[in-house]
Amino acid sequence: MLIANPIYDVVFKRMMENERVAKFFIGTLLGQTIEAVEVKPQEFTFIKDLDQDDPEVQQFIKEKIQERLSINVFRLDFIATIKTETGEQKKVLIEIQKAKNQIDLMRFRNYLAEQYKKEDQINNQRTILPITTIYILGFKLPEIETACIKVERNYKDLVNNKIIEKKSDFIEKLTHDSFIVQVDRITNNYSTKLDKLLSIFEQQHFTDDKKITKEFVHELDTEDIKITTDILHFAGTNPEERKKIEI
């Protein structure tokens, strides 16, 4: 099946707008059943609130567009608020970065800092949610060869030298787990649920020089994979959607 490459911004956005696909993506990486998910794309939404007839605003928008066009690092941010089967709620930050140059760590750090500063809204009430980060990288970390990494925390009692099994709301909201996917290290494995999710991002079997579309060579043996690849197939074959990717 011909599908669009999901590390393109418009493709990933379309994929994650589907609630079931978003649950499949986040739940598989976190290893949890996701009961509810709300995905919020982070774009230049502030522009619509500005007076675009103002010459200074026009110049500002022009500079922002030029900055986006000239930069050779593509970066996309998504925020998902999730609720797990245990009733736990958290904020998941999803970032894709496809870079020719060395990763700009300060961009990640500054964005993360901004999210820690923001209050959240649950049922119209202010709250602070724990954060989990997911980084999808279009380049390789030279020190680590695996395609998918989880950086997790343990509570350790240093007095008695043992792991503490209980969780603290205070600690959870000040620290976070992180997941890193290296798309260039994804293999042809296709046995586990994680393998099947990663296969969507596999950077092989391209049908064009720009790496916009590729052949999905695996069996469509689960409903999650069928729904996800159907969305990606439409994005890669519909002329209007294809034009958006090329732009």
Buried (B, 14 or more C-beta within 10 A) or exposed (E): BBBBBBBBBBBBBBBBEBEEBBBBBBBBBBEBEBBEBEBEBBEEEEEEEEEEEEEEEEEBBEEEEEEEEEEEBBBBBBBBBBBBEEEBBBBBBBBBBBBEEEBBEEEBEEBBEEBEEEEBEEEEEEEBBBBBBBBBBBBEBEEEEEBBBEEEEEEEEEEEEEEEEEEEEEEBBEEBBBBBBBBBBBEEBBEEBBBBBBBBBBBEEEEEEEBBBBEBEBEBEEEBBEBBBBBBBBBBBEEEBBEBBEE
